[in-house]
Amino acid sequence: MKRITYKDLVAEIAPRIKEYFPWDIEEKMDTDGDILFLDVRENQEYDTMHIEDSLHVPRGILETAVEWDHEETEPELVEARNRQIVVVCRSGSRSIFAAYTLMQMGYNSVSSLKTGLRGWNEYDLPLVDMEGKPVEPELGDKYFANKLLDYQRKPAN
C-alpha cells in the first residue's frame, strides 16, 4: 500500500473547497461586511498576529467547538452555519482541512484563504497582535518566513 503524505491529503481535499486569494477577500469585505474569519492556528500563533476580530478555534478542537454542550463550544461558530466563513491558517493547508470538516458538519458557505496569513501579510492586509495593536508587514514577513530546521528535512538517503 502506498504511503499517503500530508501534501497528498491536501491535494485530494482542495478541489472540494472554495479558495480565495487575499485580494479576493478584500473585495468581498468591501461588498459583504458579514464575513466570519475563523483562525484555526494554535494559540501562540494566533496571539502573535491575526486578522482583527477573527474567531480563534484551534484545528484540534474544531469538531467540538461547532456543537453545543462541549467545553470547547464556541456559540458564535455554532450559530454561523448559514454565515459566510473564511477559514485561515498560516499557509492555507490546515484551513483546507478545517473548511472540509465544517462542510461535512453542515456549514453552507465555507471557504479557505489561499496562501493563508502569509499571503495576507504579503498583500499588506492588516494584522493585529494579542493586544489589538497593528503588526507591521515587515514583522509579519519575518514571522511567516519558512523556519524549517535541518533535522526536519528528509534525509538524502
C-alpha positions as CSV (number, residue, x, y, z in Angstrom):
1,M,0.0,0.0,0.0
2,K,1.3,3.4,-1.0
3,R,2.0,5.8,1.9
4,I,-0.1,8.9,1.7
5,T,1.6,12.2,2.6
6,Y,0.2,15.4,4.1
7,K,0.6,17.1,0.7
8,D,-1.4,14.2,-0.9
9,L,-4.2,14.7,1.6
10,V,-4.3,18.5,0.9
11,A,-4.3,17.8,-2.9
12,E,-7.2,15.3,-2.5
13,I,-9.4,17.6,-0.5
14,A,-8.5,21.0,-2.0
15,P,-10.7,20.6,-5.2
16,R,-13.7,20.3,-2.9
17,I,-13.1,23.6,-1.1
18,K,-13.7,27.1,-2.4
19,E,-10.5,29.1,-2.0
20,Y,-10.0,32.8,-2.2
21,F,-6.8,34.8,-2.5
22,P,-6.3,37.7,-0.1
23,W,-7.2,40.3,-2.8
24,D,-10.5,38.4,-3.4
25,I,-11.3,38.5,0.2
26,E,-10.5,42.2,0.4
27,E,-13.0,42.8,-2.4
28,K,-15.6,40.6,-0.7
29,M,-15.1,42.6,2.5
30,D,-16.0,45.8,0.6
31,T,-19.3,44.3,-0.6
32,D,-20.2,41.9,2.2
33,G,-19.3,43.0,5.7
34,D,-20.7,39.9,7.4
35,I,-17.7,37.6,6.9
36,L,-16.6,35.5,9.8
37,F,-12.9,34.9,9.8
38,L,-12.1,31.6,11.5
39,D,-8.5,31.2,12.5
40,V,-7.6,27.6,13.2
41,R,-3.9,28.0,14.1
42,E,-2.5,27.2,17.5
43,N,-2.8,29.6,20.5
44,Q,0.7,31.0,20.3
45,E,0.4,31.6,16.5
46,Y,-2.9,33.4,17.0
47,D,-1.6,35.5,19.9
48,T,1.4,36.6,17.8
49,M,-0.7,38.0,15.0
50,H,-4.1,37.5,13.4
51,I,-6.9,39.2,11.5
52,E,-8.7,41.7,13.7
53,D,-12.0,40.4,15.1
54,S,-11.3,36.9,13.8
55,L,-12.7,34.0,15.8
56,H,-10.0,31.7,17.1
57,V,-10.7,28.0,17.3
58,P,-7.6,25.8,17.0
59,R,-7.9,23.0,14.5
60,G,-7.6,20.3,17.2
61,I,-10.9,21.3,18.9
62,L,-12.9,22.3,15.8
63,E,-15.4,19.4,15.8
64,T,-16.5,20.0,19.4
65,A,-16.4,23.8,19.1
66,V,-19.1,23.8,16.4
67,E,-21.6,21.9,18.6
68,W,-23.5,22.8,21.8
69,D,-22.7,21.1,25.1
70,H,-18.9,20.8,24.9
71,E,-16.4,22.6,27.0
72,E,-14.9,23.9,23.7
73,T,-18.3,25.1,22.3
74,E,-18.0,28.5,20.6
75,P,-21.6,29.9,20.4
76,E,-20.7,32.3,17.6
77,L,-19.5,29.4,15.4
78,V,-22.3,27.1,16.3
79,E,-24.8,29.7,15.2
80,A,-22.9,30.5,11.9
81,R,-24.0,27.6,9.8
82,N,-25.5,29.9,7.2
83,R,-23.0,32.7,7.6
84,Q,-20.1,33.3,5.2
85,I,-17.0,31.8,6.8
86,V,-13.4,32.2,5.6
87,V,-11.1,29.8,7.4
88,V,-7.5,31.0,7.8
89,C,-4.2,29.4,8.9
90,R,-0.6,30.2,8.3
91,S,-0.2,29.0,4.7
92,G,-3.6,27.7,3.5
93,S,-3.4,24.0,4.2
94,R,-4.8,23.5,7.7
95,S,-7.6,25.8,6.6
96,I,-8.4,23.3,3.8
97,F,-8.9,20.5,6.3
98,A,-10.9,22.8,8.6
99,A,-13.2,24.0,5.8
100,Y,-13.8,20.5,4.7
101,T,-14.7,19.5,8.2
102,L,-17.2,22.4,8.6
103,M,-18.8,21.5,5.3
104,Q,-19.2,17.9,6.5
105,M,-20.8,19.2,9.7
106,G,-23.5,21.3,7.9
107,Y,-21.9,24.7,7.2
108,N,-23.2,26.1,4.0
109,S,-20.8,28.9,3.0
110,V,-17.3,28.0,3.9
111,S,-14.1,28.9,2.1
112,S,-10.4,28.8,2.7
113,L,-7.9,31.7,2.5
114,K,-5.5,30.6,-0.2
115,T,-1.9,31.4,0.8
116,G,-3.1,31.8,4.4
117,L,-2.0,34.6,6.6
118,R,1.4,34.5,5.0
119,G,-0.2,35.7,1.7
120,W,-2.5,38.1,3.6
121,N,0.6,39.8,5.1
122,E,2.4,39.8,1.8
123,Y,-0.5,41.6,0.2
124,D,-0.2,44.2,3.0
125,L,-3.6,43.5,4.6
126,P,-3.8,44.3,8.3
127,L,-2.9,42.0,11.1
128,V,-3.0,42.8,14.8
129,D,-1.3,41.3,17.9
130,M,-2.9,39.9,21.0
131,E,-3.4,43.5,22.4
132,G,-5.2,44.6,19.1
133,K,-2.2,46.7,18.0
134,P,-1.3,46.8,14.3
135,V,1.5,44.5,13.2
136,E,3.9,45.9,10.7
137,P,4.1,43.9,7.5
138,E,7.9,43.6,7.9
139,L,7.4,41.8,11.2
140,G,4.9,39.5,9.6
141,D,7.4,38.7,6.8
142,K,9.9,37.6,9.4
143,Y,7.3,35.6,11.4
144,F,5.9,33.8,8.4
145,A,9.3,33.0,6.8
146,N,10.0,29.3,6.4
147,K,11.8,28.1,9.6
148,L,12.4,24.5,8.5
149,L,15.3,23.2,10.5
150,D,18.0,20.8,9.1
151,Y,16.8,17.9,11.3
152,Q,13.3,18.3,10.0
153,R,14.4,17.8,6.4
154,K,14.1,14.4,4.7
155,P,17.5,12.6,4.8
156,A,19.3,12.3,1.4
157,N,19.2,8.5,1.5
